[in-house]
Amino acid sequence: MVFCCFQNLNHNNTVVRRMDGGTLHNLRTVEEVFKDFKGRRAGIIKALTADVGEFFEQCDPEKENLCLYGLPTEQWEVTLPAEEVPPELPEPALGINFARDGMQEKDWLALVAVHSDAWLLAVAHYFGARFGFDKADRKRLFTMINDLPTIFEIVSGSAKKQTKEKSSVSNHSSNKSKSSGKARGSESAKYSKSVQLKDEEEGLDEEEEEEHGDTLCGACGENYASDEFWICCDICEKWFHGKCVKITPARAEHIKQYKCPSCSNKRARP
């Protein structure tokens, strides 16, 4: 007879099904592990951006060694590390609270972001090994993860810089292509011009969408969508979903200068 039991893994709400007296049964897919990764990532990004004031307060240097955990539910938690040795999951960086007052806030947040990126990769590949992913599955998982900007890139603002450079290179290539097209014969040029005008008329809205599509929300890290309300911080010039920073279009009309949660909670250092 086969018996099933369930065991909760620490800080993740992930249920692992064990069968036949403890043998791990492979129920996980690459997509499920990636979804878990994205949920944890969103939670940490929220802690380091939209909820940075609350996160700062919870990382009290007077407390014991604390860790920042991202949860699959897109929430975050600052708490003590797991007591089990060895732990069920890889553990994030220990003692992030001790460095809080010893460096500039932006540098401290960047440090936490780097360690969080490393932890997320460790957890994802831990699941990959535990659930028996083969070489192709591991490669696909890493590719899906690698297509997203890192937490450090979002917190430091380098993700926005990269998208601007990418857009600039794309525009340069487009202009170069148009210039070379002018050197063609008259018949070819007329055809090319006709096609170009048609594309411009039909794709004007798409071009605008693509231009803004490279913009990432400074809170959740997701891409721009034309059907959502966005607001830009007048200090750091990062864009945010209105829902991520709790700003509605009606409220935005009465704001003369908008400061995002991170800029609003910046503290002067002694």
Salt bridges, closest charged atoms under 4 A:
GLU31 OE2 - ARG140 NH1 2.47
ASP36 OD1 - ARG40 NE 2.57
GLU57 OE2 - ARG267 NH2 3.24
GLU77 OE1 - HIS11 ND1 3.88
GLU88 OE1 - ARG130 NH1 3.57
ASP101 OD1 - ARG100 NE 2.93
ASP101 OD1 - ARG269 NH1 3.91
GLU105 OE1 - ARG267 NH1 3.76
GLU105 OE1 - ARG269 NH2 3.87
ASP137 OD1 - ARG140 NH2 3.87
GLU228 OE1 - HIS241 NE2 3.16
GLU228 OE2 - LYS243 NZ 3.42
